[in-house]
Amino acid sequence: MAPASVLQSLRHGLTEFGVMVSRPWAFALVTAYGATWLYFDRESFGWHGFAVLATWLMTLVIQRAVHRDTQAIHAKLDELLHTQEGARNRLTKLDKEEPEIIEKHRERARRTD
């Protein structure tokens, strides 16, 4: 693979990972990890272990809230685009692109205004 395609695959993988950890099963996975930790090595858990699990769970809560808000904004914008005559339908699929491609699209749109 060429370096550019590896980097693009990595970016896509990171984006998909961010979407995956916003799912409810991620909370179950962190809870299972904590239960396993307690079962196999209760002595090392302590405040440090509690802080680690709390940090992971709060990260998941924040990621889920951001993902929910982003999806809601996209749904609202898609609805607005569908109601406007002359709006390009391909813009409703822009959220499927990588963030760098979206930024380039926004820069081009700003220059044409």
Secondary structure, DSSP 8 states (H G I E B T S, - for coil): --HHHHHHHHHHHHHHHHHHTTSHHHHHHHHHHHHHHHHH-GGGTHHHHHHHHHHHHHHHHHHHHHHHHHHHHHHHHHHHHHHSTT--GGGGGGGGS-HHHHHHHHHHHHHH-
